[in-house]
Structures are given as C-alpha cells and as structure tokens.
C-alpha cells in the first residue's frame, strides 16, 4: 500500500503539488534518500507525497499507471516507469545508488570520487598491489575508475569479473558461488588490497579468503565502495566502506524536482554528490610493510595494544631487542613502538567516545590508559581538544549528516 504524507502548506489548506516517490524502500540507500526528502520538507512546504514502498522487481503498482501528479522521484530504471513518465516528458528526478552510462536527469553518488577514496585508503596503508572485484554490468564505471586511480598511484592492479549477482556466495568454488574468486585471490601478491564494487562482493571476498586460508586484513585488505551498515558491521571481520551522504541525495532530489515543477518543465540536470568519507573497520586495519618483525609487532599491537602492553614486551614477543625494533620502526614508519601503542589507544578512545555513553574513566581503562587524567593529557596533546569536546563534536556531526562513525584521525 502506498504511504501518503502532506507537508505543512498542504495541511494548512493551500494548493499542494502531488509528488510520487517510487523506490525500493527496504534498502538502506532508499531509506537514506527518504530521510533526506523528509528533511527538505521540514524546511519547505506545498507537497502531497505518495511513497510506493515496493520490493525489488515488483511490477508497477496499479495506482501509478493512471497517476497524473505533478512530479516524481524515482529510484527505478526509466524502463520500469509508466510510459507517460519516460523520455523527459514530465518532471522526474532519478536517484540511483550508483552511476550508470545512462545519464538520466537526477541525483547520483559521485562514484569516481568514492572509488578514489577507497583506492587511496589502501595506498595510504602501504599497499602496492590492488585487486578490483567487480559485480553486475552497471558497476563498470566503478571498475574503470578503480583501475585508473590505482595505476595513477603507481600500483599494479588486477580485475576479477564476478558472474551475475544472485546473492552472497556461500562457497566461492562451488556451482552456487563465485567460481575462481578464491583462486584469483590466492594468485595475487601479498599483501594485497581489494576494492569491492559493492557490499555483496565484499562479503564474497571475505568468504573466499576464509576458504583459502588468507588472513584479512594482513594478507588481503578489503574496502567496499557502497555501504550497508548492517552488512558491513556484521561481517567477519567488519568491512571498511566508503560513507555516502544519502540524506543529501534526498534533499538534492527534492530541491531539483521542486524547481522543475515550479518552472513547469522536465528536470534536466545531473548532480553528483561526493562521498562523506571512509568508515574504517577491521577489514583494512593493516599496514603493508615487507619487514616481518614490523608486521608481527603491528599485529600484536592491534590485538593487545589496549591491554597492559609495553614497548619492551612487544620487542620480546617479536624476538628482537627493543633497541633494534625501535630503530626499524623509526626507519620504516617514522615513529617508535611507544608511538604506535599510543596511536592504537587513541583510536580506540575515539571510537568509544563517539559510539558509546561510557564515562571517561571507563573509556580510559578500555582504551589502555592508566587513568582518566592520562587519557585527557594525551588526547589534548594529540587531537587539540579534550575527550568530552571530541565526543560532543563528533555526535553533532553525525546528527547533521546521518553518518555512522568514520575514520577520524586513524
């Protein structure tokens, strides 16, 4: 059943423009777009909205076939719309979750900018060989951009062409999965960074790595260009993703459609909305270096850095002297073992401050600091503000943008 909502002007009895929003409302992308349209309506007035809460692949609802409203926001391919709403005859703003070769008037994520963020995130972690895991045919823009940015950064790059998407691959090598994905990952030089064009392909890569005995992220670091918070957070390990401002897509779509209806002509502009940043999760939390002592030390610091772990204990566990390991850290990373421990603890403190309501004492203990005063001193020196100021600012930003916690200072 369609959902109807009147804006303030319509409720006041003034003439309202009738607008249909036709999206697959069950997806996280569409929910973000709807949130943005709702935010726009708080500031504006004069719309009577009908939302078609449809499922993927559902036929056009009967009410839309004969609908004669003023404008439409559509998340569907143009061919899926009623004939009278195709070909630029009426004010239609298309909102898709990725760029396609069809340059329909509307609001779209800037896929090239998103791919660049994913590639540079891996490059900044020292990766010099990248793999690109493609998906359906409409991901060609992302694949081409990944190859171009990787080569521009001086990286070797390989592309895996996945078969048509039918869901998450249960086993990469069987007839129901993604044949060849595991073998392709095994054949790449290690460490390697993999850019997945969507969340499903990212999960396929993780499954293939498990089947092939490859460690994520130390052997294979994974970043996805799209973002479904639930899928990325529930994956093992959690998947790093580009963060898209979907609410802004909705606000821009509403603004463009309103202008077209006021002008009495079809919408004609194409607006690309840049990504908001990178949400860093475990799948790319690595540092690609050739020195095995450094790699072993970094892995230990990741696992136990927020416990009672000292620089001397790190060196002992690696099996070298503290002096030698510190020298290697300085030469390769430009910082000491103690600095790396401090960075790890600060990153955890930031996460706890942004994502929990824990008191400062609990945050300091869980992040590996001796007491709250030590956390405050280290935090202010490194970040330039107190921990509580940081918590306030990050939460305000998240409320304004609708973002989940992103890579802030890692």
N, C-alpha and C positions, 0 to 999 in steps of 0.2 A: 504494500500500500504506500502511495506517495505521502510524504510528510510536508505539511504546509506551515509557513510562518509569515506573519506580517510584521513589517518594520514599524517604527513609531509613527511615521506620517500616515501609513495605511490605517493604523489603529485610531488615529485622530479623525479619520473620515475623509482625508484628501485622496485625490486620484493616485492610485498605485500602479506602477509598471509591473506586469506579470513576468516573472523570471523562472525558468526551469533550470535545475542543476541535476545533470544526469551523470552520475559517477558510480563506480563500484565502491560503495560506502564502507564495505568491510575491510578495505585495505588501509594500512597506516598512512599511505600517501594521500588517499582521498579524505581521510579524517582530518589530516592537517590542512588540506585545502578548504574543507568545510569550516574549520575553525577560523581560518583567515577571512572567509566571506562573512562569517558571523561578527568578527572584529570590525570589519568595514561597516557593517550595518549599524553597529553601535554609534558610529560617528556620522553616518548618513541617514537618509530616510527615503521613503517612497517606493519600496519594493514589496511585492507579494510573491514569496518564494515557494516553489514546489520542488521538493527533493525526491528524486527517484532512487530509493535505497535498493539498488539492484545487485544481483550476483553476476560473477564473471560468466560471459557467454549467454546471459538471459536474452530472450527476444525483446524487441521494442515493446514497451507496455502500450496497451490499447489507448490509454488516456493521452499519450504523447502523439499518437498517429494523427489525431484530429485536433491537436492543441494549436491555438492561434495566439500565443502570448507575444510579449514584446522582445524577449531575448533569452539566450541560453548560455550556460556554462557547461561544457561537455568534456568528460574525460574519456570518451569513446572514439574509436576511429571514425572518420567522417562517413564512411560507407555504412556504419551501423545506425546512423540517424535517419529520421523520415526524409523522404526526397525533398520536401519543401524547405528543409533546413540545411541542405547541402549546397556546395558551389558558391558560397558567398552571397546567397540571396537574402539572408536575414542576419541580424546581429547575433553571431555565435562566437564565443571565445573558447578556444580549445585549451585544456590544461592536461598535459600528459606528464608521466613520470620520467620520461627520457626524450631526448631529441631524436627525430627521425628525418629521413630525407624529404618527407612531406612537410613543407614549410607552411603549415596552416596558421592563420592568424590566431594568436593566443599567447599564453604564458607557459614557459617551459624552463626546467632546470638548465643551467649552463653546464652541459655535460663535459665540455672540454676543460673548463675550469675545475670541475670536480675530479676528473681524471688526473689533471696536473697535480692537484693536492695529494692524491693517492700515490702517484709516482714519486713526488718529491719527499713525501713522508718516508718512503722506503729508502730513497737515495740518502737522506739525512742520517739514516741508521747504518750507513756504510755499505748497503747492498750495491753490487756492481753487475749483477745478472738478474734480469726481470723476466717473469713469465706472465702472460696475459691469458686468462681463462675466459673465453667468450661464451655467449649464450645464444639466444634467438637471433634471427636475422636483423631485428631492429636495434641490436646493440653494436652495429657496425661503426657508428660514429665514435663510440667509446673505445673500441678496439683500435681503430686507426689513430685516435688521439694518444692512447697509451703507448703505442709503438713510437710515435713521433716524439713524445716527451722523453721516453726512455733513451732513445738514440741521441737526442739533444743533450741529455745529461751524461753522455759517454758510456751508457750501459749497453751490454748485449741483451737482446730481447728475443724470446720465443713465444709463439702464439699456439694455444690449444683450441681447436674449433670443437666446441661441445655439440652433441647431437641435439635435435629439437627438444625443448624442455617439456618434461612430463611430470616434474616433481623432484623432490630431493632424491639423489641416488642412494639406495640402501647399500649397494656394494659396487664399487667402481668397475669391477671386471666382469660382472655377470650381464646377462641379457637385459636386465631391468635397470641397469645403472648407466654409467658413462664409460663405455669401453675405451681403454687406452689412457685414461686420466692418470691412474696410478703409475703406469709405465712412463708416461711423459714426465711426471714429477720426479721420478727416480732418475731419469736421464739428465736432468738439469744440474749444472754445477752448484755446489753448496758452499755457503748459504745462498739462498735464492729468495727473492721477493715476488709474490704472486699478486697481481691485481685482478680481482674477480669483478666482472661487469655487473653482477647483481648478487643479492644475498643467497639465493639458491645455489649459484655456482660456488660461492664461498664455502657453504656447507658441504658441497660435493668435494671440494679440495681438502677440507678437514678430514672427511671420511676416508678419502684416498690416502692421505698421509698416515692415518692410523693403520690402514690395511698394509701399507708398505713399510711401516716401522720408522717413519720420518718424524722428527720432533718439530712441533710448532710452538714457538717461533724460531728456535735456533737453527734448524735446517731449512725450514720453509716459513717465511713470514707472510701473513695474508692480510690484505686490505680489500674491502668491498666498496664499490662506488656508490651503491644505494644504501639505504638504511631502514631496516625494520628493527626497532629497538628490542622487541621481544625475541626475534630470531637471533640477533647478534649477541644479546646478553645470555641467552640460554645455551648457545653453542659451547662446545668444549674443545679448545679454550674459547672464551668470548672473542668475538671478531671486531677488529678495528674497522670503522666505517667513516665515510665522508658524511658530514652532517648537513642536511638540506633544510632550508627555511621554508617549509611547506606552507606555513601560515602566510608568509609573504606572497607566495604564489596565489593563494586565495584572495588576498587583499588586492593584488595587482589585477587579477582576473575581474573582480568586481568593479574596480576603477575603470578598466578599459571597456567593459560591457556597458557601464552606465554612460560613459562618454559617447559610445556608439548609438545607444538608444536616444540620448538627448539630441544627437546630430541627425537622427533618423536615417542612418546608413549602416551598412555592414561593418564590422570590425575589420581592420586591415593590418594592424601592427603585430610584430612578433617581438616579445620581450623575453630575454634570457635572464633568469635570476641566479646570481652566483651562490655557491655553497657557503654555509656559515662557518665551516671549519672541519676539524677531524676529531672524532670521538675515539680516543686511544684505548684499546682493550688489550688483552693478553696476547692475541694472535700476532701482533707486530712488536711486542715489547722485547726487542733484541738489539744487539749491536754487532754488526758483521765485521769481525777482525780475524786475521789469519793466525795470530798468536794463540796457541792452545791454552797457555797459562792465563791470559787475559780473559778468554772465553769462559774458562772454568770458574774464574773469580767472579765474573759478571753474573754467571748463572747462580752461584752461591749467594751473592748479594741480593739477587732478585728473590730467592727462596727464603732467606733468613735475615735480610737486611734490616727488617723492622723488629727483630728479636735482639737479644743481648749479644751482638756480634761485633767484634773489634777488627781493626785492620790486621793486627798480628794473627788473629785466628783465621782470617781469610788466607793469608800467606801460608800458614801452617797446613791448612786443608788442601791448598794447591800443591804443596810440597816444595816450595822455594822460600828463600829468605824474604823477610819484609822489605829489606833494602832493595833487592833485585826486583821484586814485584812492583814496588813503588816507582822504580826507575822505568819499568816497562809501561806502567800506567801513564806516567808523565810523557814519555816519548810518543806513545800511540794515541792516547786520549786527551793529553794536555791537562790532566788532573790526577790527584793522588787517590789511593784506596779510600782514605777517610772522606775525601770529597765525594766519591761515588756512593759511599754509605749515606752521606748527608743528603745527596740528591734523591736517593731512593726513599729516605724517611720523609723528606719534604713532599715528595709526590704523593705518598700515602696520606700525609696530614692534609694536603689539599683535597684529596678525594673524600676523606672523612668529613672535612669541614663543609664541602659542597653537597654531599649526598646524605648526611646524617644529622641528627639533632644532638649528638653526643656532647657532653660537657668537655671543656678544654682539657681537663685532667685525663679523661678517658681517651681523647684524641691523641694526646701526647704519649701516653703509655702504649697505645696500639700502634702508633707510628714509630716507636722505638726510641723515644726521648726519655730522659731520666725523670723529668718533671715538667709541669706546665711552663715554668719560668724559662727553662732551657728552650722549649719549643718557641716561645714568644721571641726570645733573643735571636735565635737562628732564623726564624721566619721573617722578622722585620728586616734583618740584615740582608737576606736573600731576595725577598719579594718587595720590600719597601712599604709594607703596611702590617698591621697586627693580624693575627689569625681571625679574630672576630670581624674585622673590617673586610677581610677577604671573603668570609662566609656571607656577609651582607651583600657585597658587590656581586658575587657570583650568582646568588639567588635572585637578585633583582634582574640581572641579565637573562637568566633562564626564564623568568616570568614574562619578560618583554618579548623574547624571541620564541618561546616554546621549545627551546633546545633542551636536550639532556646534557649532562656534564661533559665538557670537551677537554681536549688536550690543552691545558693551561700551564705552560711553563715546564712541561716534561722535556 
